[in-house]
């Protein structure tokens, strides 16, 4: 696992090569940690780290104009049909 750490807690970025499925009311797409970081920063600003923790723990978060979003980790041996 690689980490890039600055002085602010919400600027911590981890990249372990994992990929995720982002599920929402009108979306379902494959995302990586970079996209998750960008989504949280864009929609939650100073509370991005809290939103990211909730998403990574399996909780849903409410994004205005997009509804509830949930994140599911893609297992390396999982087949998607």
MOWODA-V77485 format. One line per field, one symbol per residue. ss: DSSP state (2 for helix, 1 for strand, 0 for the rest). A space follows every 10 residues. Layout:
ss=???
This chain:
ss=0111000022 2011100011 1110000111 1122222222 2222222222 2222220000 1110001111 1110000000 0
